[in-house]
Amino acid sequence: MSNARRRKESTGQIYTLGHKLGEHNTIIEQSASPSRRVLPQGFAVGTRLNGYGGGAYTIDRCGSFIFAESRNGGVYELDPATSQVDNLVAGLPGRQYADFDANPCSPQWVVAVCSQGPRQIGQCIVLINRKTKEVHTLIHGSDFYLHPRFSPCGTRLLWMQWTLPYMPWNGAVLYTAELNGTLLVKHKRIAGEPGKFGVSQPRWGPDGSFYFVYDVTGYWQLYHVAPKAQEYSKIRLQGLETVDFAAAEFYVRRFELSLFEQDLFLHLGVIALAFTTLR
């Protein structure tokens, strides 16, 4: 069993990615008694993006799954209530989709990282229209992309990118941009310097601010960009100035910090943002 990370909040249903009845990488509803497989036989969830995989599915605000099919590389939509599956993007040899995020205000739109070829270099971020099943390229030009995420209002995008010979932990750069239809406009570089400093774990806050981990001090510390702010600021936690709040990101959609309302959850505790204290 793995990836028990999200749920359909309106009903409290909890799902995991795991094994059942001899099948691999299926979606299981754990809140049912007994647990039940909601993904029909013949489908398997998975991706090999960046060689390590991860980030093979997301759940939109209505509870539907968007997932990558591990055997044919296509993108599919699953209604867990009926187990109906619909193909959104046809699979092509050598192509991988992963790191999905559904627009919270217009869920017909889904972003994902797309790679082509055995080396998976020269990736791009794409925008998938679930109604028309069209795929639009939002940005390309770097070797790798990670964490494309819609803002809470659905009008902005946050992502990381890097280019060889650098890796995400020593060369990833954090960007934001505004969405104008199927285009990204008003790009802004937030943090990161290839060969010197890397960024990690970018996350939107509910008020339109965002958070990330940055090693500009030599430690992976927490930083924050307030709504409408032009620069980032450090979240100062007394006594934790030499603590790493994240590690190298080998896997797609690795979670070491998450935001719930006004609390920032980390792998070693909970920060109450109003007081910037660890409890």
N, C-alpha and C positions, 0 to 999 in steps of 0.2 A: 504494500500500500504506500502511496506517496502523493504529494501535492494536494493535501487537504487544506487549501489556502483560502477558498472563497465559498460563499453560500448565497442562496437566494433569500435575501434578508426579509422579504415580505412574508414568507412562510417558514423560515428557519430551516429549510432543507440544506443538508450538508452533503457534499459530493467529494469523492476521492478518485484519483487515477490509480488503478491497481489491476489485480488479476482476479478473475472469477471463472469458475467452470472450465478451467484449462485454457482460457484466453488471456492474452497479454495486452496491457495498455488499454483497458476498457474503462468506462466511466461508471462509477458505482454510487448509488444514493445510500449513504450510511445512516440517514435519519429514518429510513424505512425499517420496519421490523417484520421479517428479516431484511437485511440489506438486499438491494436489487440492482441488477445491471440495467442501465438506461440506454446505453449505446448498443444498437443491434449487432448481432453476429455478422462478421465479415468486415467490420471496421476496426481499426486500431489507431490510437492517438499517439503521435510521436513525431519528432524531428531530429535531425542531426546538424542543425545550424552550428557553425564554428567547430564542428567535430565532436562537441560535447553534448549538444542537444539542450532541451529545456524550453520553457515558454511555448509549449505546444497547444495551449488552449487559453481562452479567457471566457468570462461570463458577462453578458450585458445586463443592463438594469432590469430587464424583464425576466431574467433567468435562463435565457437561451445560451448555449455553448457555441463558440466559434473555435474550430480546432483544425490542426494539420493532420492529415492521414499519413501514417508512417510508411505505408507500402507504396502508395502512388504519388505522394507529394502534394496532393490537392488540398484545397481548403473547403471545409464543410460547416454547415450549421445544424445543430441538434436541438430539438425541443424535448427536454427531459420528461415532460408530462406525457407525451405521446410516443416518444422514441422515434419520431419522424426525422429523417436526415435529408438535407438538401445540399447539393453541390454548388458552391459559390465560385470556385476557381478550379479549372481543370489542372490536373497534375501533369508536369512535363519532366522528362528525364534530366536528372541533375539539379533540378530546381527545388529550393527549400523555402518554406514560409514559417515564421515563428515570431514570438514576442508580440502577440496581438493585444490590441486595446480597442474597445468599443466606445464611440463617442457617447458621453453620458446624457447629452441633450438631444442628439440626433442619432439613435443607435443604428440607423441604416449604414452609417459610415464606420469602417474598421481600419485601423492602421496596423501594419506589420512590417517586419524586416524580411527582405527577400534576397536570396543569393542564387547564383547560377554557376554551375561548373564544379569540378571535383575539388578545387582549392578554395572555393567560396570566397574569393577575394573580388572586390568591386561590387559590394552589396548596395542596396538602396532601401529606402523606406517607401512603401506603397500605401495607397488609400483604396480600399475595396468598397464598392457600392453594393450592398446586399440586395437591393431591389433590382438593379440592372445587371449585376454581376460583372461590372466593368472594373478594371484595375488601372489606377493612375499612379504614375511615379511622382512622388513628392520631392525627393531629394536624392542625389547620387553624386559620385565623385570621390568619396573616401573609400577606403578598403572595407571598413566595418562600421556597423551601426548597432546601437543597443538602446533599450528603454524608450521607445517612442510612446509618449503618453499625452492624451488629451487633458486640457485643463478642465476644472469642474464646470465651467460655462461652455466648454466644447469649442471655443474659438481660437485656442492657442495650442501649440504643440511643444513638448520638451523632449530632447533626445541627447544621446552621447554619440560621438564618432571618433575614429582614429584611423591612422594609416601606418602601414609597416614602414620601417622596422619596429615601430613602437607598439606597445600593447596597452590594453585599457588601464592598467595600473600605473603606467608611466607616460602615457601620451593621449589619454582620452580627453576630449574637449566637450564641454556642455553648451548646448545652444537652446534658444527658444525662437519661435516664429509665430506669426499669425496665419490663420487659415482664411483664404479667400477663394471659396469654391473648392476646386481641386488643385489649388496652388498654395505654396507657402510664401509669405511676404514678410518684410520687416524682420529679417534674421538678426539675432543678437547673440554674440558670443558672451557667455557668462563667466566661465572659469576653465582652467586647464591650459597646459603649455607642453606641447610634444617634446619629449626628451627630458623634461624637468619635473612636471607635476601632473598627476592624474586625478580624475574625478570618478565618483562611484555613487550608486544608489540614489539617483534623483527621484524625488517624490513631490507631487502637488499637495498643497494643503487645501482644506475646504474653502478658504477665503481667497484663493487665487495666488497665494504665496507658494513658494516651493523650497524644498530642502535637498541637500546633497552632502556627500562626504568628500573631503578634499585633503590632500596630503602636502599642502604648501608649507606647513610647519615641520614636516618630517614625520608626522603622525596623521592617521586618517581621522580627522576631526569633523564635527558637524557645522554646516553653514546654512544660512537662510537668506532668501530674497523676499522681502515684504512686497505686497501688492503695490504696483506703480513705482517701486524702488528701482534705481538705476544700477546699484552695486550690491554685492553680497555682504553679509556680516557674519561673524563667527558667533555660534552659540557657546557661551562661556560657562563651563561647568567646573567649579572649583575643585581641585584635587584630581581632575581627570584630563589634564592638559597633555599628558604623555600616554594616553589610551588610544588604541585604534578602534573605531566604531564600525569598521568594515574590513574586508579582506579582498584579495584579488578576485575579480569576477571571471571565473572560468566558465560558468554555466549561464545560459540565458535565463532571464527572469528569476535570478536569485534574490531572495528577500532577506535582508539583514536589518532593515528598518521599515516600518509601516506607520501610516497615520490613521488614527481613529479619532474623529472629532478634533479636540484640541490637545490630544496626547500623542507623543511620538514614541512608538514601541520599537525597542532595539533588542538585539539578541542577548543583552545582559541587563536589561531593566526597562523602566518606563520613565520618560521625561515629561513632566507637566510643563507645557510650553509657556504658560502664563508666568511661571516662577523660575523656569530653567533649572529645575532641580531633578535629581535622579532619585527615584524611590523604588 
